[in-house]
Amino acid sequence: MPEGDTVWRLAQRLHDALTTGPLTHCDLRVPRLATADLTGRAVLRVLPRGKHLLTRFEGGLTLHSHLRMDGAWRIYAPGERWRGGPAHQIRAVLGTADHTAVGYRLPVLDLLPTADEPRVVGHLGPDLLGPDWDPAEALRRLLATPARPLGEALLDQRNLAGIGNVYKSELCFLLRASPWLPLGDLPRPDRVPALARKLLEANKRRPARVTTPSARPDRRLWVYGRAGRPCLHCGTTVRTADQDPTAEERVTYWCPACQPDPPDSRPAG
């Protein structure tokens, strides 16, 4: 699933591509939006909000999308072949004279009044890459459930918006804390919002994430993606387990030596 830094970059690219002139073509291929036509309207701004995208149009309308696991927006020049997937996976087409943005496999696509944006993103916590970033409020939300495992709390977008599995695993490693450690047992929990912000800010303009001092492709991340391989810090084999067995795609990577598990935890893997 794309994380906050990826969505931030995508929003910038969509903004640059779609704000050059009014739409010359619009096709929203979901049943409830089949009769909606934004042709002739100008895109005012494309905003990221955590992992959500808000495309604002003149006339007070917003197209809200979310990529979840495998959704994507692709941008094409006039005459360029669309290569993002088969035609039946296309959910949205927004075209200007200069570019066409095509949304593939979008599981969330809504058209709503711009004034109603809080209805779809108002539940989110402070955005790690947004103008509303508030570390004190993020910390307050995290500490509201001190018994919750650190990894779960980081993934909860109601606490702070923009963290997914990669940054969850990397943050826990940098904090030298097990992802299953109750948040209330973490020494100096105030480090969490500051470190999360630092990592996403450092990576928001990079095509490849780096959380280590190395730029080598096989050493850019401390633990994520290194299952069964040596920890880059101590050499212990990196382990994996589902952070939340009830949720899909919540695999966590951690080093059991650098991040000892709490005595009552039973992470599998």
N, C-alpha and C positions, 0 to 999 in steps of 0.2 A: 504494500500500500504506500503510495507517495506520502511523504511527510511534509512538515511545514515549509522547509527550505525548497523542496521541489515544487510545491504549489505556488510559493512566492515567485520563483523564476518563471513558471508557466504564466502566472498572471501578468508579469511584465511583458512577456512575449506576445500574449494575446492583446494586451493594451496597445502595444506598439503597432500590431498588425491591423487592428480593427478601428482605431480612432483616426484614421487618415481620411475618412469620408463616410457618407451614409451607406447603409446596407443596400446593395443591389440585388441580393438574393438571401432569402431566409427559408429554411425548411426544418421544422421541429418534428421529428418522427417518433413521437409518443402519442398514444391515442387522445389523451386529454388536452394536448396542445396542437392537434392536427389542423385546427382552423386558425391558429394564431399566426399572424404575419407581421414581422417587424421591418419589412422592406421599406426603405426610405428614411428610417430612423437612424440617427447617429449614435454610435457607442460613445458614451461620455467617459467611462472609466471601467477598468476591470480590476477588481479588488480581491486579494486573498483574505480569508478569515479563517485562521487555523488551516484545516484541510479543505475548506470550502472555497468555491469561486463565485463571485458576484459580478455579473456583467450588467452594468447600468446603462440604460438607454434614455434618450431624451423622451419627454412625455411621462416620466415618472414610473418606468417599468424596469424590473431587474430579472435577469435570467440566472437562476441559482443552479449550480451543478456541483457534484461531488464525485470524485473518481473511485473511491473505495479501493477494491483490490486491483482491478484490471481496466478501469476506464482510462481514456486518454483523449486529449485534444491535440490535433495535428494542424499545422499551418502550411498552406501551399501557395505558391505563386501562380499567376494566371497560366493555364495550359499545363501545369505540372500534374503528373499522374498521382492520384491519391493512393497511398500505400499503407494506410493504417489498419487495414483489415477489409474483409468482404463487405459489400454494400449493405447486407442485411444487419450488420452490426452498427451502422451509422444511426445516431440518435439526433444529431443537430448539425446543421450547415448554416454558417453565417459568412456571407461573402460581401466584400467591397470591391471597388475597381482594382485594388492593388493586391489583396490577399483573400484567401478563403480559409476559415477555421472550421474544421470538421471534428465533431465529437463522437468518439467510438465507445460503445459498450458502457455508456453512462448510466449507472443505476439510479442516479438522482438527477432529475431535470424538472425544474419548476419555473413558471413565469408568474411573478407577483408584483404588486405595487412596491416601489422602492421604499415607501414608508413602512411597509410590512416586513422588511428584512429581519427585524428582531424575532419574528415568528420562526425563522429557520436557523438563525445563528445566535439568538439572544441567550441561549442556554450555555454557550461556550464561556470558558474562563478567559483570563487575559491572554491575548495573542502574543506569542513569543517574538514575532516579527512585525507586530502591528503598532500603530501609533498609540493604542490604548494600553500598552504593556505596563503592568503594575506589579512589581515583584512582591510587594507587601500583601496585595490581595491574593496573588497566586499562593503564597505561603499560608495565608489564612485558610484558603480552601483546602490545601493539602492537609493541614493539621486538624481540620474538622473531623477527620476519621483516623485517629492515631493508630488504631489496631490494624489498619489496612496494609497489606504488603506494599512495599515501595514500588515494585514494578507495576502493579495494578493501578496505583494512584497516579503514576506518571502517564499511563495510557488513557486515563479518564480526561476527556477533553473539557469537562466541566471544571477541572482544576486549573489547567493551563493548556492552551490550544496549540497544537502543532507537533506533538511528540508521537512517534510510532515505534515499531519494534526495534529499529536500528538505534535511535537515540535513547530509548529505554535501556537497552542492553549496555550501550556505551556510557551512559550517565551512571548507571549502577556500578560499573567497573571503576570509573574515575572517582566515585565516592567511596570505593573499597567496601561496598555494602552488598549483601545478598539481595537479589530481587524479591526474596520472600521475607526480608526483615520488616517487622512492623514499623511503619513510618515514625511512630512515636519513640522508637528505640534508636533512631538514627542520630548520631552526634551532629550537632549544628545543622539542623534541617534547613536553615536559612541559606545554605550553600546551593540547594537544589535549584531554585528559580534562577539564580545568577549564573550557574554553570550551564543550565539548559539554554538560556539566552545566548551565552557566549558561544556555544557550539553551533547553534543555528545561524547566528549572525556571521560566524566565520565561514560557513559553508553555503550561504544562500546564493552566492554568485559562482560557485564551483560546480562543474558538471559531475565530479566525483567527490564524495564526502571524504574528509580526512579528520580523524580525531587523535591521531598519534603524531609524533614528530617526523615520521617518515612519509615520503610521497610515493614509495614503491607500491605498486598495485596490490601486492600480497601482504602489505603491512600498514595499510591506511587506517584500519579499524582495529581496536584492541581485542574485542572478542566476537563481535557480530560476524557471522558467516565462517567462523573458525571451529566449528564442531569437530571434535576428535583431533585437533591440531594443538600444538603447544601454545600456551599463553605467552604473549610477547613480553610479558614482564618477568614471569617466574618459571616458565616452561611446563607448568602443570597442564594436563589435557583439558581443553575447554569443553564444557558440558552444555547440553540443551534440555529443555523441558517446556511444556506448555505452561505459560504464566497463569492462564485461566482455562481449566479443562472444558468449561461450558462455551468458550468462544473459539471460533476458527482463526487460524493464522495469528496466534499470539505466542509464537515460539520465542523463548528467551535464551540467550547465550550468556554464560558466566564462567568464571574461573573459581573452582571450589577452594583454592588456596588463598587467592587474593580477596575472595568474597565469601568467607565462611557462612554456611547456612545456619539459621537459627536452630536451636536444639529440637524444637517441636515441628520443624518443617520436614516434608517428605517429597522433595522434588524428584520426579522420575527422570530417566535418561542417563 
